[in-house]
Amino acid sequence: MTQPAYLRIADDLRQQIVDGRLGPGDRVPSRHQLARDHGVSDRVAVEAVRLLVSEGYVESRSGSGTYVRQRPTVRRLTRSWYREARGRADSPFRADMETQGRAGTWRSSSETSTATPAVAERLGVAEGDPVMRTQYTFLADEQPVMLSTSWEPLALTRGTPVMLPESGPYAGAGVVARMRAIEQTVTLASEVVTARAILADEADVLGEPMGSIVMVIQRTYSGDHPVETADIIVPVDRYELAYVIPVD
């Protein structure tokens, strides 16, 4: 099946950006030049450039042209089984920011909700069972860098000091430490990593262009049964994941 012309042009420009032949700040050929080079109409060339704008590869400047977008510095997030095993009270995000010399903080809001089919399966509860749903915006040096939504079964936490993850005597502690406070021992952290296009509300909070790709880390903490599950949203142009796994 033959690709539409605008997709072929966009792919050629995208490859030049990925290869470094077009670097950050470089001007992309005008629509007239693209049309001449590829033997297409100006309208087709415009569609190709619009696609790259939506994907975050280039940006248009009024009265000037289109330029390769300056990409953020890619930083590392460490998913460490050693760190989880130590059960430090601090959050993994704050620990990662410390290693980068940045101040890691977050904003959060919690509300009671009910388990969707997907959340129910991950928590080992029934669909519709009550859960505490907490949404996080994580900040590095006061700038939003990633998002997360977590769910905890209220059958486990209701009426305890840890029912609200960010309030009370254990506010801000990691899941392992919080669950230990109600005699729940976490022995396993499992993660499934997928990728998808960013959603509009995520793009607005993170300052990412529509069309950007985000990683989704589906993390679940378990002991005798799951105690928390979360979707962590990470822009791929800002972070890479590094897994540290013990070998016996």
C-alpha positions as CSV (number, residue, x, y, z in Angstrom):
1,M,0.0,0.0,0.0
2,T,1.4,3.4,-1.1
3,Q,1.8,6.0,1.6
4,P,0.2,9.4,1.0
5,A,2.7,11.9,-0.2
6,Y,2.5,14.1,2.9
7,L,3.5,11.1,5.1
8,R,6.5,10.3,2.9
9,I,7.7,13.9,3.2
10,A,7.1,14.0,6.9
11,D,9.0,10.8,7.3
12,D,11.9,12.1,5.3
13,L,12.1,15.2,7.5
14,R,11.7,13.2,10.6
15,Q,14.6,11.0,9.7
16,Q,16.8,14.0,9.0
17,I,16.0,15.3,12.5
18,V,16.6,11.9,14.2
19,D,19.9,11.5,12.3
20,G,21.0,15.0,13.2
21,R,21.2,16.3,9.7
22,L,18.7,18.8,10.8
23,G,19.6,20.0,14.3
24,P,17.8,22.0,17.0
25,G,17.2,25.5,15.7
26,D,17.8,24.6,12.1
27,R,15.2,26.0,9.6
28,V,13.1,23.4,7.9
29,P,12.8,23.9,4.1
30,S,9.8,26.1,3.1
31,R,6.6,24.6,1.8
32,H,7.5,25.9,-1.7
33,Q,10.9,24.2,-1.6
34,L,9.4,21.0,-0.2
35,A,6.8,21.0,-2.9
36,R,9.4,21.5,-5.6
37,D,11.8,18.8,-4.2
38,H,9.1,16.2,-3.9
39,G,6.9,17.1,-6.9
40,V,3.8,17.8,-4.9
41,S,1.5,20.8,-4.3
42,D,2.1,23.4,-1.6
43,R,-1.0,22.0,0.3
44,V,0.6,18.5,0.6
45,A,3.9,20.1,1.8
46,V,2.0,22.1,4.4
47,E,0.2,18.9,5.7
48,A,3.6,17.2,6.1
49,V,5.0,20.1,8.2
50,R,1.8,20.3,10.3
51,L,2.2,16.6,11.2
52,L,5.7,17.2,12.4
53,V,4.5,20.2,14.5
54,S,1.8,18.1,16.1
55,E,4.4,15.4,16.9
56,G,6.7,18.0,18.6
57,Y,9.6,17.7,16.1
58,V,9.4,21.3,14.8
59,E,7.8,24.6,15.7
60,S,6.4,27.4,13.5
61,R,7.4,31.0,14.1
62,S,5.1,33.6,12.8
63,G,6.7,35.5,9.9
64,S,9.9,33.5,10.1
65,G,9.4,29.9,9.2
66,T,9.5,26.5,10.7
67,Y,12.4,25.3,12.9
68,V,13.6,22.1,14.5
69,R,12.4,22.1,18.1
70,Q,14.9,22.3,20.9
71,R,14.5,19.0,22.7
72,P,14.7,18.9,26.5
73,T,17.8,17.2,28.1
74,V,17.0,13.5,28.6
75,R,17.4,12.5,32.2
76,R,17.3,9.1,33.9
77,L,14.7,7.5,36.2
78,T,16.0,4.5,38.1
79,R,13.6,1.7,38.8
80,S,15.6,0.0,41.5
81,W,14.7,-3.3,43.2
82,Y,17.5,-2.6,45.8
83,R,15.9,0.7,46.7
84,E,12.5,-0.8,47.1
85,A,13.9,-3.6,49.2
86,R,15.3,-1.1,51.6
87,G,11.9,0.4,52.0
88,R,13.0,3.9,52.4
89,A,10.3,6.3,53.7
90,D,11.0,8.8,51.0
91,S,9.4,8.6,47.6
92,P,11.3,7.1,44.6
93,F,10.7,10.3,42.6
94,R,12.3,12.5,45.2
95,A,15.3,10.1,45.4
96,D,15.7,10.3,41.6
97,M,15.6,14.1,41.7
98,E,18.3,14.1,44.5
99,T,20.7,12.1,42.3
100,Q,20.2,14.8,39.5
101,G,20.7,17.7,41.9
102,R,17.2,18.9,41.5
103,A,14.4,19.6,44.0
104,G,11.7,17.0,43.7
105,T,8.2,17.9,44.9
106,W,4.6,17.2,43.9
107,R,1.1,18.4,44.0
108,S,-1.7,15.9,44.7
109,S,-5.5,15.5,45.2
110,S,-7.3,12.5,46.6
111,E,-10.9,11.4,46.3
112,T,-12.9,8.3,47.0
113,S,-13.9,6.5,43.8
114,T,-14.8,3.1,42.5
115,A,-12.6,0.5,40.8
116,T,-12.9,0.4,37.0
117,P,-12.6,-3.0,35.4
118,A,-8.8,-2.5,34.7
119,V,-8.1,-1.1,38.2
120,A,-10.1,-3.9,39.8
121,E,-8.1,-6.6,37.9
122,R,-4.8,-5.0,39.0
123,L,-5.9,-4.7,42.6
124,G,-7.6,-8.0,42.8
125,V,-10.9,-6.5,43.9
126,A,-14.4,-6.5,42.4
127,E,-15.4,-3.9,39.8
128,G,-17.1,-1.0,41.5
129,D,-15.4,-1.7,44.9
130,P,-14.4,1.6,46.7
131,V,-10.9,2.9,46.2
132,M,-8.9,6.0,47.1
133,R,-7.9,7.7,43.8
134,T,-5.0,10.1,44.0
135,Q,-3.7,12.3,41.2
136,Y,-0.2,13.6,41.3
137,T,1.7,16.3,39.3
138,F,5.5,15.8,40.0
139,L,7.7,18.8,39.8
140,A,11.5,19.2,39.4
141,D,12.7,22.6,40.4
142,E,9.0,23.7,40.4
143,Q,8.4,22.6,36.8
144,P,5.9,19.8,36.0
145,V,7.8,16.8,34.6
146,M,5.5,13.8,35.0
147,L,2.1,12.7,36.2
148,S,0.6,9.8,38.1
149,T,-2.8,8.4,39.2
150,S,-2.8,5.8,42.0
151,W,-5.6,3.7,43.4
152,E,-5.6,1.9,46.8
153,P,-8.4,-0.4,48.1
154,L,-10.4,1.3,50.8
155,A,-11.2,-2.0,52.3
156,L,-7.6,-2.0,53.3
157,T,-7.0,1.6,54.3
158,R,-10.4,3.0,55.4
159,G,-10.2,4.4,58.9
160,T,-6.4,4.1,59.2
161,P,-3.8,6.8,59.4
162,V,-2.7,6.2,55.8
163,M,-6.2,6.4,54.1
164,L,-5.2,9.7,52.5
165,P,-1.8,9.2,50.9
166,E,-0.8,12.9,51.3
167,S,-2.4,13.7,54.6
168,G,-1.8,12.6,58.2
169,P,1.3,11.4,60.0
170,Y,2.6,9.5,56.9
171,A,2.0,12.2,54.3
172,G,4.7,12.1,51.6
173,A,6.1,8.7,52.6
174,G,6.5,6.0,50.0
175,V,3.9,3.2,49.6
176,V,6.1,0.6,51.3
177,A,6.5,2.7,54.4
178,R,2.9,3.7,54.5
179,M,1.6,0.1,54.2
180,R,4.1,-1.0,56.8
181,A,2.4,1.4,59.2
182,I,-0.8,-0.6,59.0
183,E,1.0,-4.0,59.1
184,Q,0.9,-4.6,55.4
185,T,4.3,-5.9,54.2
186,V,5.1,-5.1,50.6
187,T,7.2,-7.8,49.0
188,L,6.8,-7.2,45.3
189,A,6.7,-4.2,42.9
190,S,5.7,-5.1,39.4
191,E,5.7,-2.8,36.4
192,V,4.4,-3.0,32.9
193,V,5.7,-0.3,30.5
194,T,3.7,0.8,27.4
195,A,3.6,3.9,25.3
196,R,0.9,6.0,23.7
197,A,0.1,9.5,22.4
198,I,-0.3,12.2,25.0
199,L,-3.8,13.2,26.0
200,A,-4.9,16.9,25.8
201,D,-5.1,17.5,29.6
202,E,-1.6,15.8,30.1
203,A,-0.1,18.0,27.3
204,D,-1.6,21.1,29.0
205,V,-0.1,20.3,32.4
206,L,3.3,19.1,31.1
207,G,3.7,21.8,28.4
208,E,4.1,19.1,25.7
209,P,2.8,19.5,22.2
210,M,-0.1,17.3,21.1
211,G,1.2,14.3,19.3
212,S,4.0,13.7,21.8
213,I,4.6,10.2,23.0
214,V,4.5,9.3,26.7
215,M,5.5,6.2,28.5
216,V,2.9,4.7,30.8
217,I,4.4,2.7,33.8
218,Q,1.7,0.5,35.3
219,R,3.1,-0.1,38.7
220,T,1.5,-2.4,41.3
221,Y,2.8,-3.0,44.9
222,S,1.8,-6.3,46.5
223,G,2.3,-8.4,49.6
224,D,-0.2,-11.1,50.3
225,H,-2.4,-9.1,47.9
226,P,-2.1,-5.9,45.9
227,V,-2.1,-2.8,48.1
228,E,-1.7,0.0,45.4
229,T,-1.6,0.3,41.7
230,A,-0.7,3.4,39.7
231,D,-0.3,4.8,36.1
232,I,2.8,6.9,35.9
233,I,3.0,9.2,32.8
234,V,6.5,10.0,31.6
235,P,7.3,12.1,28.5
236,V,9.8,10.2,26.4
237,D,11.6,13.3,25.3
238,R,12.5,14.1,29.0
239,Y,13.3,10.7,30.6
240,E,14.7,7.3,30.0
241,L,14.1,4.4,32.3
242,A,16.9,2.4,33.9
243,Y,16.1,-0.9,35.7
244,V,18.4,-2.2,38.4
245,I,17.6,-5.8,39.1
246,P,19.3,-8.0,41.7
247,V,20.7,-11.3,40.6
248,D,21.1,-14.2,43.1
